[in-house]
Amino acid sequence: MLPDRALDYHALTDHLRTALPARARRRVDIDDHHAAAVAVLLVERAGVPHLPFTVRSAELRKHSGQISFPGGRVDPGETYPQAARRETREELGIAEDAIAVLGELDDVPTPTGYTIRPIVCTLPGENALYEPNPAEVAEVFEVPLATFTDERIRRDMGEREWRGHRYRLHAYDVGDRNIWGATARIVEQLVGLLAPA
């Protein structure tokens, strides 16, 4: 595992600010899917990048109790970054103008009818004062980004086939928490961009 100091917040965000817009991003268009956006927030804690995750409220009809990034459906007339920032404000009480967009990762379709666009953003630590909306969020927790470079926490969930495409699924066991599904696929994309940084 990389020590936390191996990922310097400012070096990483400088790298991503250039690398994300320069890459060929995979777009997915599925007629019966809803457009959604999530905010992949890079929060600085003592110079080290952390990722905040939410545990979805048990009261929600879909994906209750699951670990996710803040986000949701894109409203008519909204851009994906606008939706990601709005949802972060609604779920975590973070002011939209505190969140700066670095770029976008590949679209992630889900079997539940959403195509998620992950929006990678920065959030200064002094602004990362969470006020979770209890109707949507049961808990917020942060994980140092370097944690996800440890292969010992990455679990192979096997191959799946969906709409004629085969892909391999992974999950991350972080302490007693299991990060899987679309959230794990987004984390995996971000970790894949770390080597040059």
N, C-alpha and C positions, 0 to 999 in steps of 0.2 A: 504494500500500500504506500502511496506517496504521502509523505508528511504534509500537514496543512500548509506549511510554508512553501511547498513546491508549487502551489497555485497562488500567485500574487494577484490580488484583485485588480489592480490598475493595469498590470501587464496583460491579464486575461481580457479585460474589457476593451483595451486598445486593440488587441488581436481580433476579437470578435467584431468590433466596429468596422474593421476592414474585411474580414473573412466572410462574414454572413452575406453582405450585399454582393460579393464577388462570385459566390458559388452558384451553381445551377440548382435551383430549388425544385424539388419534385412536387408538382401540383396534382391533385386528385379531384376530378369532377364526377360525381355520381348523382344522377338525376333525383333519386328519392332521398338524398341525404340533406340534412340541415347544416348550414355553415356555422362553425363555432370557432372561438378563439380562446386561447389560454395565455396567461402571462407567466413566462418562465423568468422569475425575478432573481437577479444576482444581487444579493444583499451583502454589503461589506461589514464584517465583524473583525476588528483589529487587523485589517489588511488582508483578510482571508474571505473569499467568496463563499457564501452560504445560499442554499436554495430553500425557500419556505414552501411547505406543503400544507394543504388543508385536509382535514378529515371531514367528509361530508355528513351533514346532519342525518340522524336516523329518521327524521320526519319527511325527508325528501322522497318522492315517488321513484326516482331513478338514481341508481348508483349510491344509495344511502350507505353510509359507513365506509365508503371507499376513500382511498388516499388520492388526491388530485392536486393539480395546480389551480389557482383561481381562474375562473373563466366561465364561458357559457355561450349561448346562441348570439349570433351577430344580428342586430336589429336592422330593419330597412334603412338605407341611407348611411349606415356606419361603415367605416373601414375596419379591417381586422385589428389594427393597433388600437383604434378607438374603443372597440368592443372589449379588448383585453384589459385596457385601463379602467373602463367603466365597471366591468365586473369585479376588478380588484377593489375598487372603491366600495361597491355594493356589498362584497363579501367580507372585506377586511378593514374597511374604513380608511384606506390609504388615499390621500389626495392624488388625483390624476396627474397634476403638474409636478409631482415628486417622482414620477416614473418616466424614465427616458428610454426610448426604443433603440436597440442596437441592430435588429434585423429579424429575419424569420427563418424558422427551420422547415423541414419538409412537412407537407400535409399528412395527417394521421387519420385515416378512416376507421370508424368503429362499427362493429356488428349491430349496435343499437341505433344506427341511423344518423350519425353525425360525422362530418369531416372536420377535424380539428386543425387549426393553423396555430402552431406555437410561436408566440412573439417573445423574443429574448429581450429583456429589459434590465436596466440598472435601477437600484433603489438604495440611496445612501442609508447607512445604518441608523442615523439619527431620525430618519423618516419612517423606519420600519417599526412603528408602534402599532401593533395590531389591535383592532377592536372588532372581533369577529361578529358577524350577523348570526345570531343563534338559530334563525330560521333556515340558514343554509350551511353553516359551519359549526361543527362540534368542537374542533380543536385546530390549532395552528402549531406546527413545529418546524424547526430548521435543521438542515443537515449540511455540513461542510461539503462543498462540491468534490473535494479530493477523496472523500469517502467512496464515491462511486467508481473510482479508478482501481479499487481493490477487487480483484477477480474472485476472492473468497466469498464475497457477499452476492455475487451475480449467479443466479440459478437458471439453468437451461430448462425451459418449459416445453421443449419439443417443437415440431413443425405443425403448422396449420395450413389449411387451404381455404380460401375465401374468394368467391367470384373468379375462379380460375387462376388465382395467384397463390403460390406457396411462399410462406415466410416462417422464420424462426422466432419464437417468443422467448423473452427473458424476464426475470423478476429480480428484485433486489431485496435482500433481507438486511434491514438496518435495525439492529437491536431486536426488539420484539415487533417491529413493524414490517409489513410486507408490501412493497411497492411493485405493482404489476400492471398489466394491461396497457392502455394508451399512455398512462403516465410513465411507465417504465420505458416504453418505446421513445418517448420524448427525451427522457434522461439519457438514454443510450445515444441518441443523435448528438446531444450536447457534448457528452464525454468523447465522442468520436472526433470532435473539433479541437480537443485540448492539446494533442501532441505537438503541433507547431508552436503552441503558446509556451 
